Amino acid sequence: MPMRLSRFFIDAPLTLGQQELPEAQAHYIGRVLRLAAGDAVQLFDGSGQEFLGELVEVGKKAVRVELREAFAGMAESPLRVHLGQGLSRGERMDWAIQKATELGVAEISPIVSERCEVRLKDERADKRLAHWRQVASSACEQCGRSVLPVIHPPVTLADWQRQVEADLKLVLHPVAGPLASHAKPGSLAFLIGPEGGLSDTEVEAAKAAGFHAARLGPRVLRTETAPVVALTVAQQLWGDF
């Protein structure tokens, strides 16, 4: 059985020919994975293009690659989903972002709401945003996506409700009709509450902002489980599953 070709996201525009890789990716390829000159690689830069090539130099300070072939990557889902995910602690938020990326989400906005147990300030918020974008790019490497989802900076629930645009806007709520009761949209906004859920006032405000309540079966789902189920059902109904 042939070895699986190593595939990496490169946080810089890629073109055919030789080029030096950015420091972070060069360190990972050369020092962590210990790949060597002559090894074949597949790279993508988030533009939708994929590149095949070969490492031509793997040194302590630089890694160079020669890219010899470019081709269109995996098509994105025809259903464009913007996920508004209530901020949760550490690994739960990472899990939600990772799985949403694997399930084809186009945009993710971390939402600061009434019952959030997480508060991010300035520098810490910047670090978390960079970390979440790394989680998403790693998920793209794993699942084969050629376009990275947009991870927005944290935003208040009220601001997100005012700004987000979609053909269909849904807020998850245990007392509501199922997703399948809605006609097929071209774009979808999903609002999912934090660990403590959304308050009744927040749900009513979402409805006033054009969101429809929708439920995912009879059981109450955790904040990190809900996006996985919601996106799976949406992709099955209206996307590319």
N, C-alpha and C positions, 0 to 999 in steps of 0.2 A: 504493500500500500504506500503511495507517495506521501511525503510529509506535507502537512498543511502549510501553505505559504504564509509567512509572517506578514501581518497587515497592521499598519500604524497610521494614526491621525497625526498630521504635521500642521502645527499652528503657524503656517505661512503659506503664501500662494506657491503652487507647484507648476513647473513647466518641463517640457521634454529637454533632455540634455543633462549635463552635470550641475549639481548644486550642493551647497553645504547645508546641513540640517541645523535647525535651531538647537541651542544648548541643551534644553531639557530633554528633547527627544533623542539627541545625540548621546547624552549620558545614559539614557534608558537602553538604547539599542547596543551601545558599545560596552558599557560598564556593568549593567544589570543583566541583560540577556547574553552578553558576550558574543554577539554576532561578529563575523569576520568579513574581510574583503572577499568578494566572490559570492557571498550569500545573496540569494534572490529575495526581494521584498516587494510588497504591494503597499502603496501609500495613497492617502486621500487627504484633501485639505478642507473638506466641508462644502466645497462648491458644487458637488454632484459628480465630479470627475474622479476616476480612479487611475492610478499610474503604476505600471509594472517596471521594475528596474533591478539594478544590482549595486550592492555596496562596493565602492571602488577604493575607499580609504576609511579605516576605522582606527583613529589615533586617540591619544589621551585628551587632546584638545579639540579635535574636529572629526566629524563623520561626513563623508561625501558620498553621494549616490548618483548613479547615471540612470536617468529615467528614459526608457526606450519605447514605451507604448502607453497611450492614453485611451480610455474608453469611458462611455457613460456608465455610471454606477447604478445601484439599485433605485428603482423608481419610488418616489414617496407615495404615501397613502393618498388616494383621491379625497379622503375626508381630512380636512385641516382642523386639528384640535388644539385649542388653547386651554391648558389646565391651570386653574387657580387653586393651588394646593396650600391649605392652612399650614403655617410653620409648625414643625414638630422637632423634637430633640434628635440631635446627631444622626444615628444610624437609621432612624425611621425616615427622616427626610431624604437621606442618601438613597435608601431603598426605593422610595416613591419616585425620585428622579431617575434612577437607573431603570426601573421597570417601565415607567412611562416612556422613556427613550426607546426601549426595546419594542414597545407596543405602538410606536409610530407617532407620538405626540409631536406637534410642530412648535409649540411654545409652552413654557412653564413660567408662571408667576408665583413666587412664594408670597403667601397672604398673611398679613398681620391682622388678627381679628380679636374680638373681646376676650376669648378664653385661651389665647395663645400662652403657652408657658415659656416661650422663647422670646427674648428681646435682643435685637442686634443693634449695636451702635457703631457708626462710622467705620473705623479701621477693621473691627471684627466682622462687620457686614461685608466689607470688601473681600476679606479672606474667605468667608463662607461662600460668597458668590464665585470666587475663583475655584474653590473646592468643588462646588456643585457643577461647574462647567467641566471640570476634569472628570467627574463621575459620568457626565453625559457623553463626553468624548470617548472614554473607555468603553461605555456601553455600545457606542456606535462601532468601535473596533470589533467588539465581540459579536454583534448581531448582524453586521454587514451593511448598515446604513451608510450612505455616502454624504448625507446632509445632516449636520448637527441641529438639534432643536435649539431654539433661542431660549436661554435662561435669563429672565429679567431680574433686576434687583428687587428685593422685597418691597412690597407696596401695601398700603392699607386697604382693607376690604372695600371701603367706600370709594376710594380712588379707582381701584380696579374695576368695580362695577360700572363706574361712569365711563371708563376708557375702553373697555374691551368691546370688540365688534365681532359678531358672528351671526350666521343665519338662525341658529338655535342656541339659546342659553339655558343651561340646566343647573339647578342646585340640588345636590343629593339630600334627600329627606326621607325618613322612614314611613311617613304617611303621605303617599302620593301614587300616581300612576306609574307603570313601568316605562322604560325607555322606548320600547317598541310601539307605544301609543302615539309617538310623534312621526311626522312625515320625514323622509330622507333629506337632511341638510347637506349643503356643500361645505359648511364650516360650523364648528361646534365649540362652545365655551362651557367648560365643566367647572363648577365651584364645589370644592370638597373642604370640609371643616377641619380644624386641628384636633388634637387628642381629646379635648373637652367638648368637641362639636361646635356647631353654630348655635347661637341663642335664637329664641323665637323672634326676637326683634330683628336680628340679622337676616333670618330667612324671609321675613316680611319685607325688609328693605330690598332684598335681592329680587323678590317678586315685583316690587314696585319699579325696579330698574329693568324689568323685562325678562327676568329669569323664570323658568317653569320648574316646579318641584318634580323630582323623579326619584324612584326608589330602585334598589338593587336586591329585590327579594325580601324575605321575611326577617332575616337576621341583621343585627347591627354590626357593621364592619368597622375594623380599626382604621385610623386615618391613613395608614400606609397600605392597607389592603384595598380600600375603596377605589383608588385610582386604577389599580390593576384590573379589578373587576369591571369598573365603568368603561375603561378604554377597550377592554376585550369585547364587551358586549357591543359597544359602539362600532368597533371595527368589523364585528360579525354582521351587524345590521346594515351598516352604511359604508364601510371602508373596504379593506383589501384582504379580509380573512375569508 
